[in-house]
Amino acid sequence: MCRNIKPLFNFEPPATEDEMYAASLQFVRKVSGFTKPSQANEAAFQLAVEEITMVTGQLLRSLETNALPKDREEESAKARARAAKRFSR
């Protein structure tokens, strides 16, 4: 899985459209192998990003859990601590 794609489910506040779009963009970049597609592929690339964003929203709205929502700030702090430990060597 691409390291830049972050989990979006079960957070308070819920994932935004921008976060879903960013994850979709990363996914399409990874699958296509393009960071920036050529003009010939731009329309197909953008359509894929938009459709995956829409499906991601549908998925997140349909998922259920009994777990309490995670706090974004707390999870972000944990990620920063992991990164600091990982890259401090």
Backbone bond lengths (Angstrom), bond angles and torsions (degrees), N, CA, C in turn:
res aa  C-N    CA-C-N  psi(-1)  N-CA   C-N-CA  omega(-1)  CA-C   N-CA-C  phi
1 M - - - 1.460 - - 1.526 108.97 -
2 C 1.273 115.39 143.63 1.457 121.27 179.44 1.534 109.08 -65.13
3 R 1.299 117.61 130.83 1.467 120.76 -177.09 1.509 113.15 -65.34
4 N 1.335 117.66 -23.46 1.462 120.26 -177.87 1.522 112.71 -81.78
5 I 1.321 117.97 -10.08 1.461 120.23 177.93 1.525 106.94 -89.08
6 K 1.322 115.50 118.19 1.459 120.85 -176.28 1.525 110.26 -102.55
7 P 1.338 116.94 149.52 1.467 119.31 174.62 1.533 109.78 -58.51
8 L 1.321 116.12 140.15 1.462 121.03 -177.61 1.521 113.20 -118.14
9 F 1.324 117.35 -9.09 1.461 120.75 -175.03 1.523 112.12 -87.61
10 N 1.317 114.91 143.17 1.459 124.64 172.29 1.525 113.24 66.35
11 F 1.321 115.85 47.48 1.461 121.28 174.92 1.515 109.07 -117.44
12 E 1.308 114.54 152.71 1.461 121.09 174.60 1.514 107.83 -120.56
13 P 1.292 121.26 117.92 1.459 127.27 -1.58 1.531 111.15 -73.12
14 P 1.332 116.55 160.96 1.477 120.62 -177.77 1.528 112.19 -61.21
15 A 1.316 115.04 161.97 1.467 121.39 179.47 1.526 110.37 -58.00
16 T 1.312 115.21 141.79 1.462 120.70 179.36 1.523 110.06 -90.79
17 E 1.310 115.63 166.94 1.465 121.59 175.91 1.529 109.95 -60.03
18 D 1.318 117.19 -38.48 1.469 121.09 179.05 1.527 111.71 -63.54
19 E 1.325 117.32 -39.92 1.465 120.58 178.43 1.523 111.03 -66.92
20 M 1.326 116.50 -40.30 1.466 120.08 178.01 1.526 110.15 -66.07
21 Y 1.332 116.90 -39.74 1.460 120.95 178.29 1.535 110.29 -63.49
22 A 1.328 117.17 -44.76 1.469 121.15 -179.50 1.526 111.10 -61.67
23 A 1.324 117.20 -42.53 1.460 120.76 178.37 1.531 110.36 -65.17
24 S 1.321 116.73 -40.17 1.464 121.19 179.13 1.525 110.72 -65.31
25 L 1.310 116.49 -41.97 1.459 121.19 178.48 1.528 110.37 -61.24
26 Q 1.325 117.19 -45.16 1.469 121.00 178.09 1.523 111.10 -61.29
27 F 1.334 116.32 -41.42 1.462 120.43 179.70 1.528 110.78 -62.64
28 V 1.326 117.12 -47.42 1.463 120.83 -178.79 1.528 110.25 -65.45
29 R 1.322 117.64 -38.55 1.458 120.18 176.21 1.522 110.80 -60.45
30 K 1.321 116.23 -44.64 1.460 120.96 -178.62 1.523 111.17 -64.79
31 V 1.333 116.55 -47.39 1.460 120.91 -176.96 1.527 111.49 -67.49
32 S 1.338 116.68 -41.83 1.463 120.31 -175.97 1.530 112.85 -80.17
33 G 1.318 116.18 -26.15 1.455 119.67 -175.70 1.515 112.77 84.13
34 F 1.330 117.75 4.80 1.464 122.45 179.70 1.520 110.37 -105.47
35 T 1.315 116.78 130.86 1.458 119.86 168.48 1.517 108.29 -79.55
36 K 1.331 114.49 -43.17 1.458 121.92 175.56 1.525 106.28 -136.88
37 P 1.323 117.29 116.36 1.459 119.10 -177.12 1.529 112.26 -72.04
38 S 1.320 115.70 159.98 1.464 120.77 175.54 1.524 109.25 -68.70
39 Q 1.321 116.92 167.79 1.461 120.33 178.13 1.521 111.02 -59.13
40 A 1.320 117.02 -34.91 1.462 121.13 -179.75 1.531 111.79 -65.49
41 N 1.321 116.90 -29.29 1.467 121.47 -177.12 1.517 113.77 -103.80
42 E 1.322 118.04 -4.09 1.466 122.05 -174.44 1.526 112.35 -58.08
43 A 1.329 118.27 -45.94 1.466 121.27 -177.25 1.527 111.07 -63.30
44 A 1.325 117.48 -45.09 1.469 121.07 179.47 1.521 110.66 -65.03
45 F 1.319 116.57 -39.64 1.459 122.65 179.42 1.528 110.24 -62.21
46 Q 1.331 116.43 -50.53 1.465 121.02 -179.48 1.521 112.17 -63.94
47 L 1.330 117.04 -40.33 1.467 120.80 178.17 1.525 110.08 -60.88
48 A 1.331 116.33 -43.43 1.469 120.09 178.96 1.523 110.73 -61.44
49 V 1.327 117.46 -44.05 1.473 121.12 179.83 1.526 109.84 -61.37
50 E 1.318 117.38 -46.38 1.469 121.12 -179.03 1.525 111.91 -63.64
51 E 1.332 117.48 -42.72 1.464 120.26 -179.52 1.525 111.21 -67.60
52 I 1.323 116.71 -40.21 1.470 119.36 179.17 1.527 110.31 -67.85
53 T 1.316 117.75 -36.04 1.471 120.98 175.54 1.526 110.05 -60.62
54 M 1.329 116.71 -44.54 1.464 121.21 179.92 1.535 110.92 -63.22
55 V 1.310 116.45 -45.51 1.469 120.54 -179.31 1.526 110.73 -67.04
56 T 1.325 117.23 -36.05 1.462 120.99 177.06 1.523 110.60 -61.29
57 G 1.323 116.64 -43.90 1.466 120.58 177.23 1.513 111.90 -61.07
58 Q 1.334 116.40 -42.78 1.463 120.35 178.43 1.526 110.47 -62.78
59 L 1.316 116.29 -42.99 1.461 120.62 178.96 1.525 111.03 -61.04
60 L 1.333 117.12 -49.95 1.463 120.16 -177.64 1.526 112.15 -62.24
61 R 1.333 116.82 -36.16 1.474 119.86 178.31 1.523 112.30 -70.95
62 S 1.327 117.84 -26.55 1.468 119.94 -176.20 1.527 113.24 -92.11
63 L 1.317 118.42 -16.36 1.464 120.73 -179.99 1.526 110.96 -71.67
64 E 1.323 115.35 147.55 1.464 121.63 178.78 1.517 109.23 -128.27
65 T 1.316 115.90 150.21 1.461 121.25 176.05 1.516 109.29 -153.43
66 N 1.324 115.50 154.67 1.463 121.15 174.27 1.532 110.79 -96.61
67 A 1.330 116.01 -8.70 1.459 120.73 -178.64 1.526 109.97 -72.98
68 L 1.315 114.95 150.01 1.460 119.78 175.21 1.525 109.39 -68.80
69 P 1.325 117.71 146.79 1.467 119.89 177.82 1.528 110.93 -62.12
70 K 1.332 115.28 143.92 1.461 120.77 178.46 1.521 109.01 -81.63
71 D 1.315 115.01 148.00 1.454 121.86 178.12 1.530 108.88 -85.44
72 R 1.313 117.10 125.11 1.471 121.46 -177.08 1.522 112.30 -59.68
73 E 1.316 117.36 -44.38 1.466 120.67 -178.14 1.527 110.97 -64.50
74 E 1.312 116.38 -41.90 1.464 121.06 179.99 1.529 110.50 -64.42
75 E 1.328 117.36 -44.69 1.469 121.68 179.57 1.528 110.36 -66.05
76 S 1.316 117.24 -36.96 1.460 121.64 178.28 1.527 110.42 -65.37
77 A 1.312 116.53 -41.48 1.468 120.67 177.84 1.522 110.84 -63.33
78 K 1.323 117.46 -41.21 1.472 121.29 177.25 1.523 110.58 -61.51
79 A 1.332 116.72 -43.20 1.469 121.22 -179.76 1.528 110.59 -64.24
80 R 1.330 117.62 -41.36 1.462 120.85 177.96 1.527 110.75 -63.28
81 A 1.330 117.07 -39.95 1.465 120.96 179.00 1.529 110.57 -65.33
82 R 1.340 117.01 -41.62 1.470 120.56 177.38 1.528 110.62 -62.95
83 A 1.333 116.35 -42.17 1.466 120.70 -179.52 1.538 110.28 -65.48
84 A 1.317 116.24 -42.52 1.467 119.89 179.15 1.523 110.97 -60.96
85 K 1.305 116.05 -42.97 1.470 120.42 179.31 1.531 110.14 -66.39
86 R 1.306 116.15 -42.13 1.465 121.34 -176.73 1.514 111.97 -66.49
87 F 1.329 117.41 -42.21 1.454 120.77 -174.04 1.520 113.99 -97.20
88 S 1.333 118.46 3.77 1.469 120.85 -179.22 1.523 112.88 -82.70
89 R 1.290 116.90 -5.48 1.487 120.12 -176.16 1.477 112.66 -71.42
